[in-house]
Amino acid sequence: MSTSLRWTNWSKSFTTTPFAIFQPSSEIEIIEIIQKANAENKVVKAVGSGHSCSLIGSVDNGYLLDLQTNYQGIINFDKQTRQLTVKAGTSLRQIADFALENNCALDNLGTIVDQSISGAISTGTHGSGITHGAVDQSILTLSIITGNGRLKIFDKRTNKEEFHLAVVSLGALGIISTVTIQLVADFNMKITTKNLSFDQMIAHIPKAYTDDYLRFWWAPHTNRVHYWEAHKTSDRPSTPSLWNHYINDLFKGNFLHELGLWVTSFIPKQIPSLNKLMYKLLLSKERTTVTNFLNGFTLPILVKQKVMEYAIPIEHTEVVLQEIKEVLKNKEYLVHMPIEVRFTPSNEAALSMAYGRKSCYIGIIAYKPFGKDINYDAYFEDIHNIYTKYEGRPHWAKVTYYTKEELSSLYPNWDSFTKLRQELDPNGLFLNDFLKRLF
């Protein structure tokens, strides 16, 4: 148990003051902590890297379980089936590195891989590719320690319906202990980038149905869009350039951008100029490269940020992007880049943002340069109002303005999930303030 009674998430969007912080190293220790919490009437919340900017990991005056310090690592790997079982605190990067070492891969990833596997699946973390699912769609089994301290196994192969209720759980069912992931055969990625206008982006939206992997990064106030397309290939990877990594990814992409964000926080009218400069430096070059799957999906993102991302039915992609553009013009907002546009297949997980429908995820961002908060609440709320018109569902790890009633109407199996939550946690042991607002 830690003597430190303060915990801050990665983006420093909130600090929580738990009664105690535990760093368990075994399943038995987690069970003992849950039993102790029951006896002392304390709420329990597990955290990994703390990458969520929502309050999903806050637990004032409760027990905070840090799973990524001592409860991470490989449990078992079956080379024949490519099935990998890991402890819940294991990061996506650790899993990806292990996969590479064993000639395997994860079928899809987001841009950041610091998250724990349990946090990633609990919040619906996803990449972009209409035929390649979110992280939770590669999961075969997970074990959860419930409110009574018992271990319950959810297996997609033996009880599909119950599994899909539990795999995206927001941490409301209990503490995830172990996860079994279905890896795929190792592959390289042939990545092509193009420099598009906004109208050209709209014209390229149908490619979301045909490209293996696809995303757009739209730089507001510039009329420029970075088109990123990738497909699996057996071609040999290009030799990685350390110079490119340090100069473009770290210096330009993080330090120089953060410095510019800090300067424009005092002179917001210069934000369009900053966006134009950073787009030119980082995203304007058209190229084709080949790399391994991990380097292909990910980027080093170090600048703290507040993000709001909703999943809308894919058929509404164009109209939502056009309405966002109109709001930026009419309200004269001066906002940070990029606005990220990604695509995912339909998902069977009950609380997945893509449940039952092919989806487009559109994310907006407000950076916190050198820790400075910049108030973009009006901008976020206006974009939220656009999303709601098209039944947008919010990413659980990011900002939302929905009420409990509005959320429950967006998820057909909300009541079934709530029933399972009450069965596994009848005393509300895992309900922090964030989850009480939902359930």
Secondary structure, DSSP 8 states (H G I E B T S, - for coil): -BS---EE-TT-S-EE--SEEE---SHHHHHHHHHHHHHHT--EEEESS----SGGG--TTSEEEEHHHHS-SEEEEETTTTEEEEETT-BHHHHHHHHHHTTEE-S---S---SBHHHHHHTT-----TTS--GGGGEEEEEEE-TTS-EEEEETTT-HHHHHHHSS-TT-S-EEEEEEEE-EE--EEEEEEEEEEHHHHHHHGGGGGTSSEEEEEEETTTTEEEEEEEEEE-S------HHHIIIIIIIIIIIIHHHHHHHHTT-GGGHHHHHHHHHHHHT---EEEEEEHHHHH-----S-EEEEEEEEEGGGHHHHHHHHHHHHHHHT----S-EEEEEE--B-STT-TTBTS-EEEEEEEEE-GGG-----HHHHHHHHHHHHHTT-EE-TTS-----HHHHHHH-TTHHHHHHHHHHH-TT-TT--HHHHHH-
